[in-house]
Amino acid sequence: MLETLQLMGEGFINALTFVNLLAMAGGVTLGIVIGCLPGLSAAMGVALMLPLTFTMPADTGLIVLGAIYCGAIFGGSISAILIHTPGTPASAATAIEGYQMTLQGKAGKALATACWSSFWGGLLSCISLYFFSPLLAQLALKFMSAEKFWLGIFGLTIIAGVSSKSIVKGLMSGALGLLISTIGLDPIIGTKRFMFGQSFLAEGINTTCALIGLFSMSQAFILAEAEIKKRAKASKFTDKITLSKEEKKMLRPTVIRSWLIGNVIGILPGAGASIACFMGYNNAKQFSKHKEDFGHGAIEGVCGSEAANNAVTGGSLIPMLTLGIPGESVTAVLMGGLVIQGLAPGPELFTKHAAMTYTFFAGFVLVQFFMLAIGTLGCRGFAQISRLSDAILIPCVTVLCFVGSYAIHRNMSDVVVMLIFGVLGYLMRKFDLNTAAVVLALILGPISEKGLRGALRVSGGDIMCLFESPVCWVLIILSIVGIFSPFLMSKFEKKVAGVEVPDEELQ
Amino acid sequence: MKMKKTDFGVVGFMYAVCAFFYVYSFDLADGSETYPRFTIYLLFGLTTLYLVQMILTARKFGTESGVDEVFAGFKPLQFFVSLALTVVYFLMMKYLGFFSATVVFMFASLLYLKVPVLHSVISVVAINLLIYLAFVQFLGVRLPAGLLF
């Protein structure tokens, strides 16, 4: 206990260095810009910025990525409130009440509510991050080879099942990713596999190139195929971006309820911020003393939605950091960032790399303060950025994809890999396959393979070794539940909000 | 919901991937082919399951082309020109160098997409400056040099 407190304290000291503070400010600003642009998603933004974190220390790199994540989730609310177009699906519910407030000349109030609620949602979510992560990591310590194999399978079934329109297509995407992950040198005996005479494939498909291609380059192609529409002009507003003491007091219970909802949703693999925002919104409506205001610019509606979607951020990091199971696209990309730094999700993050992990946690707390400050002060500027045309975004994103993938090993082979995955990602998205499952499979594939072959080696080739321990059975059952979770989730969504989650969240 | 004929493309692609890797798996060393074969069988099984699902859906609800849904709002000329410009950008980089190729690519793309000249100039300058500061100065990446610089 004392040791944990000491690590927490040291984490804050490390996080408060000038470089880390600069990283937080830069990451949050970038995240808000990405979030408020309706053509870009949080996952895409984090993927695009991964190469910038290569040369940074692991904690600073993760802080930047975490800051982009938080900033993007909040940033979506700006365009949702001002132009009635959610920047990210996580702000879809915010648009309902937020835009009504804008029409009534209360845009400043709506933005202040979004900022303040996002801040508290994100900040409170850090409590569970601090509390549950070490506990779950201790559980992961008990995992041997067979359990690691099933853990990989569980992670894939969750993301393939939940994030796809068709479960079988999601699983097919995961299997395709597993197959692609076998390209390169054999991890056990070191012989060449599917390298086709290309020496740059020895280390396998570079995860970062694949990430940039699947999430960012494919998005440029998606934008390029559609008609370039002129964005609605962001409403000019003159009212102050502040909340009165009475308003804050009134919103407090909504924040707390939405925090709890968002946190639980975040921890559950598969459920994301887009579900949380509708649940938070609906919950705020249920408990409101002014139900008649909903649909006509209810401040509590904006608060419920925004506190819930930002409360997801801290919660969603827990299964990713401790078990290596990202519940949605953004955390899958963040896991890629972790792997790039040479770190593996799991117990080691809380033992061998505890100092780095607690610095990241502290940074995640401080990021919320930056989000509040930059969000409040920069709202008017971000509102103008949200109008940026897709015609400008297409070449800009393409250039950033090129330079990002080139910077990894400083060779054009990586750019070729990125382009191939860009085309693959585009086609996958067109045909409702799941790009996040491919990324996760690329990361989990080698872990699962080592687990499977390790277990078979120890047992002398007896496949029954995969079914011996109770933990294996728990993971098998969870995998089966993971496959069927979309049915439960869709029923849950319909029951809660009567709406479908926008497809962009799935990508 | 009707069965989409476009999904035959998905099934065909997956089978082709399985066949391709299966053939090459015979070249792998002993012991090294176990896991790739496992993933090939898994992908093959799931694809077959999806095909069965498609056939059952077709029998129950009928079929539809699916093209209209998959390519809703698709602007072929704009898409293929953008794709071609991307490929040309990649090829240009080797001869012109990164920054020169980027300027040419961005201007060509922005003008084709009818972005006003002033906005185009600002975008090109901003992106090049951002890349220079972030990648060249901050990360110390030596970007491909060409005829000019």
Interface residues (C-beta under 8 A of the other chain):
Chain A: P51 L52 F54 T55 S166 V168 K169 L171 M172 A175 L176 L178 L179 S181 T182 D186 I188 I189 T191 R193 F194 A220 F221 A224 E225 A226 E227 I228 S389 A391 I392 I394 P395 C396 T398 V399 L400 F402 V403 Y406 A407 R410 M412 V415 L419 K430 F431 L433 G445 E449 L452 R453
Chain B: T6 D7 G9 V10 M14 V17 F21 Y24 L28 A29 G31 S32 T34 Y35 P36 F38 T39 I40 L42 L43 L46 T47 L49 Y50 Q53 V70 F71 G73 F74 K75 Q78 F79 S82 L83 T86 Y89 F90 M93 K94 F98 T102 F105 M106 S109 L110 L113 K114 V115 H119 S123 I127 I131 A134 F135 F138 L139 G140 V141 R142 L143 P144
